[in-house]
Amino acid sequence: MNRTNISIKEQGDPMSANGTLVFLHCSTGSSAQWRKPFEHYSDRFHVIAPDLYGYGNMGAWHHRRALTLDDELEIVSAVFETLDHPVHLVGHSYGGAIALHTALRFPGRIKSLCLIEPVAFHLLFAGEMARGEAAREIGSLASDIEVSVISGFPLVAARRFVDYWNGKGTWVGLKVATKQAISKMMVKVCQDFQAVLTEPTQANAYKSIGAPTLILSGTLSPEPTRYIAQRLNQLIPGSRWHGIKGAGHMVPVSHPVQVNAAIDAHLRQVMTSSGQLAA
């Protein structure tokens, strides 16, 4: 895969002295999710956001075998191939899980890492991080969505997905066109769940991540993602956790000012320490 095979949103000067920011979106999202960060950063950074498989303008995953996080990394790798320098990588939710995986697979390409509510759900089910109640909660969510999709009720699946991540009753307030658009993504959402739930990486592997890491959570987000964020903070050396007060799982969309401020502080610290901060 190369750049001609992927769909990306790009803005800012590719030769910016501050470098490149790469944003990875959540399930049912797309590069369009990052409109506010693009407005905020594109005058100082080169900013790139690819569409992941099955979202935005990127084609669906059509192989017979199950999708894995390594497969999603093909898109990230295609972005990296166009650059001759390490990037500041930001990922939200499913994109956060991919960003975390990228930091393990391509450590030399990551200048800094920001994980926003990463859904590294495999960590809930085994080893010292196992969390029974949270694992059952996520297992039930994934199962309910899959059963509804298989049974031919994608709208039911979409309602379950939206209300879990955004709060009960959110679905009712959406426009019909939005509901239909989200329901069409439920097959890919099932593939996303499969990818993160079956990811074989063990918790201790994340202790090898050397990139300066910021982990963001909404204080009102579901317990499974809050727990994962806090445990990753314990595992990744030197990482910092920051809670966005009053925010839920969709914190980059609902609280962009606070998220951008936290990322700004993280980038300033990283770039100041390396002597590479430019105006």
Secondary structure, 3 states (H helix, E strand, C coil): CCHHHCCEEEECCCCCCCCEEEEECCCCCCHHHHHHHHHHHCCCCEEEEECCCCCCCCCCCCCCCCCCHHHHHHHHHHHHCCCCCCEEEEEECHHHHHHHHHHHHCHHHEEEEEEECCCCHHHHCCHHHCCHHHHHHHHHHHHHHHHHHHCCCHHHHHHHHHHHHHCCCCHHHCCHHHHHHHHCCHHHHHHHHHHHHCCCCCHHHHHHCCCCEEEEEECCCCHHHHHHHHHHHHHCCCCEEEEECCCCCCHHHHCHHHHHHHHHHHHHHHHHHCCCCCC
